Structure formats: structure tokens, C-alpha cells
Amino acid sequence: MFESLQNGLKSALKTLQGKARLTESNMREGLKLVEQSLLEADVGLDVVRDFMGRVTEKAVGEKVLLALDPTQQVVGIVRDELITLLGGPAEPTIKLKAGLNIFMLCGLQGSGKTTTCGKLSTLLMKSKQSVMLCAADLQRPAAIEQLHIIGKQLGVPVFSKPGEQDPVKVCQEAVEEAKKKDVTVLILDTAGRLAIDEELMAQLKRIDNRVEPDQVFLVVDGMTGQDAVRSAGAFNDALELDGLIMTKLDGDTRGGALLSVRQVTGVPIKFIGTGEHLDALEPFRPEGMAGRILG
Ligand code: GDP
């Protein structure tokens, strides 16, 4: 995960090491390399500019330059600013209310949405929740089949309604069924497309308005970099997302989407996908992630 970003940051910060005293120009050179490694990691230009502005303001000054351990101080500043960029020190995860909670998962085709329905079920079952899945992606019969396979694998009931054309109706019936069965979390697997289009957004808005999910999550593929950030922005304009789930970080050497998306969209990252397996989903913790990135 993020190997190229890690290596870039490590060698940038290394240039500051081993100097008894740092001059302002040493510091600025080192920070230039930090900036370069963020740009190479495909972090958005505005995000990098803001980030470097904050880091430079704190790092270039007598307090740091004359400190006994200036390099450690710079690493600390970069770490703190990374945590802020990722959403702050104590990003809350999901709070469940008593009774039925409805989660709606949206995302482009291939982002990992259906797999993530299974991964979320796994996490929720570990905390003793009673989960049900709803196959509301009526565009692709294969998606319904895939959800049934995942449900069977996990022992989670899957609601689907063969022949029904209206996803709102499928979701509404799933809600009734979930209430009857004392389910505590119902996860709606909605339709995806290869690209964002108006019909898809209209359908998702209709489900959002009529079914009133407690949490609307967007699943985005971290490996698609700035495209993931752009699609998160577009989905958030249409749906007011409660959170993002960023998948495929196990295959992402750069981390540009992860580092940009919170600042660009304002939507918190709630979970990250780190593999194809149904237990490869982690609640997102900015502090832990900043530590992982800095190695
Ligand atoms: P959907 O079209 O959005 O429902 O996407 P799928 O759930 O079918 O996932 C598309 C592909 O991405 C599948 O091959 C998944 O196994 C894979 N996938 C999903 N999440 C992850 C992840 O976090 N890491 C990796 N490496 N693969 C993932």
C-alpha cells in the first residue's frame, strides 16, 4: 500500500537528517521534495498547495530551525497535517440506532460495491448485528447473483425480487421484510454504471428520497486516483453522502485519491478496502493511516 508515496516522503525527509543545524534554505529544499512526492503520488494540485502552505508556515521558523531535533519536528508537522488532511484525529465511525438501520451503497460499476456489501456484513456481524442484504441493482442480473453468492458464503439473508423493474419497490419490500425479521442493519446494493449518467443519479436519488436510508455510502476505487475524487464530488452533489468507502488500497502504490478526497469533497472516509477477501475492510482511522504513510 502506497509504497511509492512512502519512499518519496522518506527520501525527502531524509535530506533533512544528519544536519547539526538546519538553515531555512535546507528546510525549503527538503519541503520542495515533500511537495514533489505528493504530486507524484497524484494528490490534487490544490490539495498539495494548501498542505504545503500549512507545513511550510509551521516548519520554517526559528522555533523549528533552532530546535535540538529539527528533523523530528518536521516529521511531526507533516504527520499532523496528514492527519488533518485525512479527516482529523478522531474521525467517528458509524453509530447505529436502536431498531433497523438502513445503509445504501452506491458506486460506479467495478468500484467494489457488491463485494463491499459482503465486507460490511462481515464487520457488522462481528459486532453482533443482524444483517440483511438487498439486491437493488436491477441493471445487471449478474450483480444479483453475485450478492446471493456472497450472502450464502456469509450466512446472511439476501432479499431480491426477480422480475421487479423498480428498485425503489425492491428496497421498500426489503425494509418491510427486515423489520419482520428484526434485522438491525439492511444494506442496499444499488445499481452502478461504467460512468456517471443522469439516469443513474435520478434512480439513486429516488431510492434515497423514498427509502430514506440512515447512511448513504459511496464506494470508490482508490486505484483510479483523481477520477475517484471527481466521481465522489459528482455523487455527493446529487446525494449528500454520509461517507466514503475507498477500495483496492492494497493495489494502490500512490495514495493520491485517499489524500485528496476528504478535502475536495468534504465527505469523510469511513472504511477502506484492502483486499478481495470478505474480511478485507477496515474502519478508517486518519491517525493510523498517517503513521502507515510515513512508515
Ligand atoms: P461492483 O461492480 O462495484 O459491485 O464491483 P465488485 O464488488 O464486483 O468488485 C469488482 C472487483 O474488484 C472484484 O474482482 C472484487 O474482488 C475486486 N475488489 C473489490 N474490493 C477490493 C479491494 O479492496 N481490493 C482488491 N484488490 N480488489 C477488490
Residues whose N, C-alpha, C, O or C-beta is under 5 A from the ligand:
A	BS01	GDP	L108 Q109 G110 S111 G112 K113 T114 T115 T116 T247 K248 L249 D250 G273 T274 G275 E276 A280
